Amino acid sequence: MAVTIYDIAKATGFSITTVSKVLNNYPDVGQKTREKILKTVDEMGYFPSSYARTLTTKKSYTLGVIYMESLGIGLKHSFFSGIIQSFKQVVELEGYDLLFIANKIGDEKKSYLDHFKYRGVDGVVVFSSENDDEELDKVIDADLPSVIIDLDSSNTNVVHSDNYQGTELALQYLTDLGHKKIAHIAGHQNTFSGIERMKGFLKAMKRLDLTIPPSYIVNGGFFSIEGGREAMQQLLVLNERPTAVFASSDTMALGAIQVIQEAGLRVPEDISVIGYDNVDWSEYITPRLTTIRQDVDKIGADAAKILLNSINGKTKKYVKEVIPVTLVKRDSCSER
């Protein structure tokens, strides 16, 4: 039979009110009393029910999760899975559980917002690569505290990498190696990162006073290996092909490298390739991939802290945090 708060009160000789105050971390309880109650709680294996805790604290200690990625590989996506892990570690320390939602409650289809209201979550974190989702907008515009990752909004908290800095680092590195004919395999222009890295590419190339033939910008789709392959095939048949390629993701960079090698060309001797993300396998392919590293640990941890602060009323304004990135030099780029 489960241990109750009444059992703790009886075992310690304190009132139910005093025990409740200790369990909910009220300050107006003496240290010796607190220690005795907590020791008894531990010895008797008492766990407060989530329902009782909700009545006491007015919180469910549950955070809703909206997770959408374009490749259809779910939590195997190395960028988002790394962020989710660091986010999870921070919120768990504060006693929160994560609820990944479906679009149904029983047999009835529900919106994200309806689902979160039904579950009574305290806040929502959004992991998404796509900009255009009407149901997502409803969540962001609601009173429910939220934070979005790898997207942008003026209506909620935001955490994402510095995509402009990333493209600047990549292109400056390639030009320092002597490259002038630089192509871009772009991410889908319905994604925040795809749009931002495209803008960054155009801005950096202009600053470096380099010409961009229209044929040097190719849509690689939703950041897949196949998308990188198809884009690189278009670049290889040009009369004046590029000497370097900046891909908007490591997966597209891998696809590009495969096509280059299949054509009998060498990376980096004939064409240099640089990716974006620094996924786990990027240092194990041949050649080892030069790339832009996103700090997934900081993105996830900071997003968690921002959301918890919003839930606890510690911040009145929306927070927008842009996380710096770094260039990881390996073997897929060389001097021209």
Secondary structure per residue as TSV (DSSP state, phi and psi in degrees):
chain	resnum	aa	ss	phi	psi
A	1	M	-	360.0	138.3
A	2	A	-	-68.6	141.6
A	3	V	-	-73.1	136.9
A	4	T	-	-112.2	171.3
A	5	I	H	-64.3	-28.4
A	6	Y	H	-66.8	-37.5
A	7	D	H	-64.4	-39.7
A	8	I	H	-65.3	-43.1
A	9	A	H	-62.0	-43.9
A	10	K	H	-65.0	-41.0
A	11	A	H	-70.4	-31.4
A	12	T	H	-95.8	-19.5
A	13	G	T	84.8	4.6
A	14	F	-	-97.2	163.0
A	15	S	-	-72.7	160.1
A	16	I	H	-60.8	-36.2
A	17	T	H	-62.1	-44.0
A	18	T	H	-65.3	-43.3
A	19	V	H	-61.1	-42.7
A	20	S	H	-62.4	-40.4
A	21	K	H	-62.1	-40.9
A	22	V	H	-65.8	-45.1
A	23	L	H	-63.6	-28.1
A	24	N	T	-103.7	13.1
A	25	N	T	62.5	37.4
A	26	Y	-	-72.2	145.3
A	27	P	S	-80.8	-18.8
A	28	D	S	-87.0	46.0
A	29	V	S	-131.7	133.8
A	30	G	-	-61.4	153.8
A	31	Q	H	-63.8	-42.9
A	32	K	H	-64.9	-41.2
A	33	T	H	-62.1	-45.3
A	34	R	H	-59.6	-46.7
A	35	E	H	-62.7	-41.4
A	36	K	H	-64.5	-43.4
A	37	I	H	-66.3	-45.1
A	38	L	H	-65.1	-35.3
A	39	K	H	-64.9	-42.7
A	40	T	H	-65.7	-40.8
A	41	V	H	-56.8	-43.8
A	42	D	H	-67.9	-44.9
A	43	E	H	-65.5	-36.6
A	44	M	H	-89.3	-7.4
A	45	G	T	68.8	41.4
A	46	Y	-	-81.5	134.1
A	47	F	-	-129.1	120.9
A	48	P	-	-66.5	138.7
A	49	S	-	-68.9	149.7
A	50	S	H	-63.4	-33.4
A	51	Y	H	-66.1	-45.5
A	52	A	H	-64.6	-40.1
A	53	R	H	-65.6	-36.2
A	54	T	H	-64.4	-42.2
A	55	L	H	-63.7	-35.7
A	56	T	H	-78.2	-45.4
A	57	T	H	-99.6	-9.8
A	58	K	S	63.1	24.3
A	59	K	-	-128.6	149.9
A	60	S	-	-94.1	-12.8
A	61	Y	-	52.6	38.5
A	62	T	E	-130.3	134.5
A	63	L	E	-112.6	130.1
A	64	G	E	-78.6	144.4
A	65	V	E	-123.9	123.3
A	66	I	E	-104.9	120.6
A	67	Y	E	-126.7	116.2
A	68	M	E	-138.2	125.2
A	69	E	-	-134.0	151.2
A	70	S	T	-79.9	-20.6
A	71	L	T	-81.9	-14.9
A	72	G	S	76.5	21.8
A	73	I	-	-102.2	2.3
A	74	G	G	63.1	-139.9
A	75	L	G	-72.7	-2.6
A	76	K	G	-74.7	-11.8
A	77	H	-	-63.4	114.1
A	78	S	H	-64.9	-34.0
A	79	F	H	-67.4	-53.2
A	80	F	H	-70.9	-35.9
A	81	S	H	-64.7	-36.7
A	82	G	H	-65.2	-39.9
A	83	I	H	-67.2	-44.2
A	84	I	H	-59.4	-41.2
A	85	Q	H	-62.3	-46.0
A	86	S	H	-69.7	-35.8
A	87	F	H	-61.6	-47.1
A	88	K	H	-60.3	-41.2
A	89	Q	H	-62.0	-39.1
A	90	V	H	-71.7	-47.5
A	91	V	H	-71.2	-29.5
A	92	E	H	-64.9	-32.5
A	93	L	H	-63.8	-23.9
A	94	E	T	-97.9	9.4
A	95	G	T	86.0	16.0
A	96	Y	-	-94.2	144.3
A	97	D	E	-103.4	155.9
A	98	L	E	-105.3	136.3
A	99	L	E	-119.1	106.7
A	100	F	E	-81.8	121.8
A	101	I	-	-91.3	153.3
A	102	A	-	-104.4	176.2
A	103	N	S	-98.1	21.0
A	104	K	E	-137.9	149.3
A	105	I	E	-120.2	107.3
A	106	G	T	68.1	-127.1
A	107	D	T	-97.5	1.6
A	108	E	E	-101.6	126.7
A	109	K	E	-72.1	133.9
A	110	K	-	-131.9	154.8
A	111	S	-	-75.5	166.0
A	112	Y	H	-55.1	-47.5
A	113	L	H	-64.2	-43.3
A	114	D	H	-59.4	-41.1
A	115	H	H	-63.8	-43.5
A	116	F	H	-67.2	-36.8
A	117	K	H	-65.9	-40.3
A	118	Y	H	-62.8	-41.1
A	119	R	H	-82.2	-15.3
A	120	G	T	67.9	36.7
A	121	V	-	-68.3	155.0
A	122	D	S	-85.1	-23.4
A	123	G	E	-169.0	173.4
A	124	V	E	-134.7	137.7
A	125	V	E	-115.4	136.6
A	126	V	E	-116.4	119.4
A	127	F	E	-107.7	110.5
A	128	S	E	-154.0	146.2
A	129	S	S	-103.3	-8.2
A	130	E	B	-107.8	138.8
A	131	N	S	-80.0	-37.7
A	132	D	-	-101.0	96.2
A	133	D	-	-149.4	110.7
A	134	E	H	-62.6	-39.5
A	135	E	H	-67.5	-35.4
A	136	L	H	-65.5	-40.1
A	137	D	H	-60.0	-36.4
A	138	K	H	-63.8	-38.5
A	139	V	H	-66.4	-45.7
A	140	I	H	-63.6	-37.0
A	141	D	H	-81.4	-10.6
A	142	A	S	-75.6	170.7
A	143	D	S	-75.2	-12.5
A	144	L	S	-63.7	127.5
A	145	P	-	-58.1	137.1
A	146	S	E	-150.1	161.7
A	147	V	E	-142.4	137.2
A	148	I	E	-114.6	143.6
A	149	I	E	-118.4	132.0
A	150	D	S	67.4	25.7
A	151	L	S	-137.2	178.5
A	152	D	-	-133.8	148.5
A	153	S	-	-165.8	150.8
A	154	S	S	-100.3	2.4
A	155	N	S	-108.9	6.0
A	156	T	S	-162.0	-179.2
A	157	N	E	-73.8	145.8
A	158	V	E	-136.7	136.8
A	159	V	E	-136.1	124.3
A	160	H	E	-154.4	165.1
A	161	S	E	-73.5	162.3
A	162	D	-	-84.1	89.2
A	163	N	H	-66.4	-32.4
A	164	Y	H	-67.2	-43.4
A	165	Q	H	-61.6	-40.2
A	166	G	H	-61.6	-46.8
A	167	T	H	-67.8	-36.0
A	168	E	H	-61.7	-44.6
A	169	L	H	-63.0	-42.8
A	170	A	H	-64.1	-47.8
A	171	L	H	-73.2	-35.6
A	172	Q	H	-63.0	-40.4
A	173	Y	H	-63.1	-44.6
A	174	L	H	-64.8	-40.7
A	175	T	H	-70.2	-33.3
A	176	D	H	-63.3	-28.3
A	177	L	T	-82.2	-2.9
A	178	G	T	100.7	5.3
A	179	H	-	-80.9	137.5
A	180	K	-	-123.6	-27.0
A	181	K	-	-96.7	86.8
A	182	I	E	-113.7	124.0
A	183	A	E	-102.5	161.5
A	184	H	E	-127.1	121.9
A	185	I	E	-92.0	105.5
A	186	A	E	-87.4	147.7
A	187	G	-	-75.8	161.4
A	188	H	-	-53.9	135.8
A	189	Q	T	-81.3	13.9
A	190	N	T	-102.9	6.7
A	191	T	B	-113.7	145.5
A	192	F	H	-60.5	-49.0
A	193	S	H	-66.8	-36.9
A	194	G	H	-61.7	-44.3
A	195	I	H	-65.2	-47.5
A	196	E	H	-64.5	-40.3
A	197	R	H	-71.9	-31.6
A	198	M	H	-64.4	-48.2
A	199	K	H	-60.1	-41.6
A	200	G	H	-63.0	-39.6
A	201	F	H	-61.5	-48.4
A	202	L	H	-62.6	-41.5
A	203	K	H	-66.4	-44.5
A	204	A	H	-68.2	-40.6
A	205	M	H	-63.9	-36.5
A	206	K	H	-66.8	-43.2
A	207	R	H	-63.0	-35.9
A	208	L	T	-83.2	-0.2
A	209	D	T	58.5	43.9
A	210	L	-	-110.1	141.5
A	211	T	-	-78.0	139.8
A	212	I	-	-120.0	97.8
A	213	P	-	-62.0	140.6
A	214	P	G	-52.7	-31.7
A	215	S	G	-71.8	-10.7
A	216	Y	G	-84.8	-5.3
A	217	I	E	-112.9	115.0
A	218	V	E	-125.0	135.5
A	219	N	E	-75.7	119.8
A	220	G	-	-96.4	4.6
A	221	G	T	74.3	-148.3
A	222	F	T	-85.9	51.0
A	223	F	T	61.1	37.7
A	224	S	-	-104.3	163.0
A	225	I	H	-61.4	-43.9
A	226	E	H	-63.2	-38.0
A	227	G	H	-62.7	-39.6
A	228	G	H	-66.0	-38.2
A	229	R	H	-63.3	-49.3
A	230	E	H	-63.0	-39.9
A	231	A	H	-65.6	-42.2
A	232	M	H	-67.5	-34.2
A	233	Q	H	-60.5	-36.9
A	234	Q	H	-68.5	-35.6
A	235	L	H	-73.5	-33.5
A	236	L	H	-70.2	-24.7
A	237	V	T	-89.1	1.4
A	238	L	S	-68.7	147.3
A	239	N	T	-61.0	-38.8
A	240	E	T	-121.3	88.1
A	241	R	-	-77.3	156.6
A	242	P	-	-70.0	156.6
A	243	T	S	-94.1	-13.2
A	244	A	E	-147.9	149.3
A	245	V	E	-130.5	128.0
A	246	F	E	-104.5	112.7
A	247	A	E	-97.6	145.1
A	248	S	S	-77.0	-2.4
A	249	S	S	-156.6	160.9
A	250	D	H	-66.6	-34.9
A	251	T	H	-64.1	-42.3
A	252	M	H	-68.1	-34.6
A	253	A	H	-63.6	-39.3
A	254	L	H	-62.9	-44.4
A	255	G	H	-60.0	-40.2
A	256	A	H	-63.8	-44.0
A	257	I	H	-61.7	-42.1
A	258	Q	H	-58.1	-46.1
A	259	V	H	-66.4	-41.3
A	260	I	H	-59.9	-46.6
A	261	Q	H	-68.6	-37.5
A	262	E	H	-65.2	-25.0
A	263	A	T	-83.9	3.1
A	264	G	T	84.6	11.5
A	265	L	-	-100.7	166.1
A	266	R	-	-114.9	144.9
A	267	V	T	-115.3	118.4
A	268	P	T	-104.5	2.0
A	269	E	T	-58.4	-41.1
A	270	D	T	-93.6	-44.5
A	271	I	-	-138.8	125.4
A	272	S	E	-84.8	146.2
A	273	V	E	-133.6	133.2
A	274	I	E	-128.0	137.4
A	275	G	-	-106.5	-162.6
A	276	Y	S	-151.6	127.1
A	277	D	B	128.9	-35.1
A	278	N	-	57.0	54.1
A	279	V	-	-67.4	164.7
A	280	D	G	-55.3	-38.1
A	281	W	G	-86.4	-4.0
A	282	S	G	-63.6	-24.8
A	283	E	G	-92.2	1.7
A	284	Y	T	-111.1	-7.7
A	285	I	S	-81.9	170.2
A	286	T	S	-119.1	119.8
A	287	P	S	-73.6	159.6
A	288	R	-	-60.5	135.3
A	289	L	-	-84.5	124.8
A	290	T	B	-74.3	136.0
A	291	T	E	-158.2	174.3
A	292	I	E	-103.1	123.7
A	293	R	E	-90.4	124.8
A	294	Q	-	-94.6	137.8
A	295	D	-	-85.1	82.4
A	296	V	H	-64.1	-32.6
A	297	D	H	-64.2	-44.9
A	298	K	H	-70.8	-39.1
A	299	I	H	-58.1	-50.0
A	300	G	H	-66.5	-45.6
A	301	A	H	-65.7	-43.8
A	302	D	H	-68.3	-37.0
A	303	A	H	-61.9	-41.0
A	304	A	H	-62.5	-45.7
A	305	K	H	-64.4	-40.6
A	306	I	H	-63.4	-43.9
A	307	L	H	-65.4	-44.2
A	308	L	H	-62.9	-38.0
A	309	N	H	-64.3	-37.9
A	310	S	H	-66.2	-42.5
A	311	I	H	-62.6	-39.3
A	312	N	T	-88.2	5.2
A	313	G	T	72.1	21.1
A	314	K	-	-82.8	-16.1
A	315	T	-	-128.4	134.8
A	316	K	S	-97.6	-26.2
A	317	K	S	-106.5	157.8
A	318	Y	-	-69.6	142.1
A	319	V	-	-104.2	132.9
A	320	K	E	-120.3	115.9
A	321	E	E	-118.1	125.3
A	322	V	E	-109.7	117.6
A	323	I	E	-90.8	128.3
A	324	P	-	-62.7	153.2
A	325	V	-	-119.0	169.2
A	326	T	E	-135.2	153.5
A	327	L	E	-88.6	129.6
A	328	V	E	-109.8	109.3
A	329	K	-	-87.9	123.7
A	330	R	-	-129.1	-126.7
A	331	D	S	-115.2	0.0
A	332	S	S	-91.1	4.5
A	333	C	-	-129.9	142.0
A	334	S	-	-145.6	170.9
A	335	E	-	-67.1	149.6
A	336	R	-	-97.7	360.0
